[in-house]
């Protein structure tokens, strides 16, 4: 009976097939996920109910996500500009 690969093994196989630039983009995406997870975990630390409510507002979550995406886009542009061009 054949063993099924786990999701982690499947991810590792896909990462091996990526070039360095693509791996950098995946790492940027993981950083976004970690940032959002930290923001979700720290939301319980607010002492002021109004501040907590505003921090959890849908618009603020979307704004944080858009800010993170923009930061990743800028990093990718800088990385692309730093790559030597082929002629």
C-alpha positions, -999 to 999 in steps of 0.1 A, spaced: 0 0 0 14 34 -10 20 60 16 3 93 11 24 123 15 15 149 41 7 185 34 41 195 47 59 171 24 38 183 -5 48 219 3 85 209 6 83 193 -29 67 224 -43 93 247 -27 121 226 -42 107 234 -76 107 272 -72 135 295 -81 151 318 -55 129 348 -64 97 327 -60 110 313 -27 115 349 -15 79 357 -24 66 327 -5 86 338 25 71 373 22 37 357 22 45 337 52 56 368 70 23 384 62 5 354 77 26 356 108 20 393 112 -17 388 109 -16 359 134 3 381 159 -22 409 154 -51 384 161 -33 371 192 -26 405 207 -62 417 201 -71 401 234 -46 422 253 -64 455 248 -77 469 280 -100 495 265 -131 480 249 -134 508 223 -98 503 212 -103 466 210 -135 470 189 -118 494 165 -88 471 161 -110 442 152 -131 462 128 -133 447 93 -120 479 77 -89 479 100 -82 443 92 -84 450 55 -62 480 59 -35 460 77 -37 434 50 -34 460 22 -5 476 40 13 442 42 6 434 5 20 468 -5 51 462 16 56 428 -1 51 444 -36 77 471 -29 102 444 -17 96 424 -48 101 455 -70 134 463 -52 145 427 -55 136 426 -93 155 459 -98 185 445 -81 186 414 -104 211 416 -133 194 420 -167 200 395 -194 211 407 -228 
